[in-house]
Amino acid sequence: MKHLISIADLTRDDVERILDSAAELGEIDEKLPTLEGKLVLSLFFEASTRTASSFELAAKKLSADVISLKAAGSSVEKGESLKDTVLTLAAYEPHAIVVRHPQIGAPELVARYSNAAIVNAGDGRHQHPTQALLDLFTMREALCSGDTARLEGLHVAIVGDVLHSRVARSLVQALALFGARTTLVGPPTLLPRGIEALGCETSTDITAIEAADIVYVLRMQRERMEAAYVPSLREYAARWGITPERIRPGQKVMHPGPINRGVEIDGRVADGPDSLILAQVRSGLAVRMAVLQELLVARRALEVVA
């Protein structure tokens, strides 16, 4: 694996290997020397709390040197292009670049102008592969006793703003690798045409979540909306919001964050006993450590053998 830009870059064996590594790394509290002498650049051109912090901490826990750059305060504010930013930073010879950008295809451009291993931390509404991996890891640990094979047959209902969600696209592809069933639920204006081709079902009826093992809630991404996709957030919450009345005891609930309480999810559900939201945050650190290790250790070892 040279880069991680899309779930399509991975086979089922690749995912299992990463999740197994994450399980091992998650049990280790101390700092590891695995990436000592490696330089990891973190380039975030969109706001982020969970992804940015977990990648930075993951690199540091593996003893890598880390440089973090955000659009605010950088030469991007002066009009510098992504290409010129990457060419400048490539002169430092980084070993990995973690990039989040509002434009689809930005990670591929970064890969074109750098020799580093590229990790897509979210590009537009295209892909967010490490989020899908940490979600699979969370599901495996919570519902499958750590056995990836038991993901087969799992039913996940993904609810909300699917149209603008890179998380949904990546997760549908990842679940399909393991034979899990996915149903996308939301207003017809927020369900992309033809998305069933990724291997999922769609429904505009919130009762479609009733049979699911996991209800995966998406945020309404108002920053990506150029038109009114729903009459109001209040009406959206009334028709598709996840409330205690709409889930059954034991039905697990997930959310990639950040949460809009009272819109897509009721606070009582987010904080309830069946919420896996904080488990997702914890999984993010272990999975991103595993991804960096896979790219910078396993890949280099294969290249030496070759």
Secondary structure as GFF3:
##gff-version 3
##sequence-region A 1 306
A	DSSP	three_ten_helix	7	9	.	.	.	ID=ss1
A	DSSP	alpha_helix	12	25	.	.	.	ID=ss2
A	DSSP	beta_strand	39	44	.	.	.	ID=ss3
A	DSSP	alpha_helix	50	61	.	.	.	ID=ss4
A	DSSP	beta_strand	65	70	.	.	.	ID=ss5
A	DSSP	three_ten_helix	75	78	.	.	.	ID=ss6
A	DSSP	alpha_helix	82	90	.	.	.	ID=ss7
A	DSSP	beta_strand	96	101	.	.	.	ID=ss8
A	DSSP	alpha_helix	106	112	.	.	.	ID=ss9
A	DSSP	beta_strand	117	123	.	.	.	ID=ss10
A	DSSP	alpha_helix	129	143	.	.	.	ID=ss11
A	DSSP	three_ten_helix	148	151	.	.	.	ID=ss12
A	DSSP	beta_strand	155	159	.	.	.	ID=ss13
A	DSSP	alpha_helix	166	177	.	.	.	ID=ss14
A	DSSP	beta_strand	181	185	.	.	.	ID=ss15
A	DSSP	three_ten_helix	188	190	.	.	.	ID=ss16
A	DSSP	three_ten_helix	195	198	.	.	.	ID=ss17
A	DSSP	beta_strand	201	203	.	.	.	ID=ss18
A	DSSP	three_ten_helix	206	209	.	.	.	ID=ss19
A	DSSP	beta_strand	214	217	.	.	.	ID=ss20
A	DSSP	three_ten_helix	222	224	.	.	.	ID=ss21
A	DSSP	alpha_helix	233	240	.	.	.	ID=ss22
A	DSSP	three_ten_helix	244	246	.	.	.	ID=ss23
A	DSSP	beta_strand	252	254	.	.	.	ID=ss24
A	DSSP	alpha_helix	267	270	.	.	.	ID=ss25
A	DSSP	alpha_helix	277	293	.	.	.	ID=ss26
A	DSSP	pi_helix	294	298	.	.	.	ID=ss27
A	DSSP	alpha_helix	299	305	.	.	.	ID=ss28
###
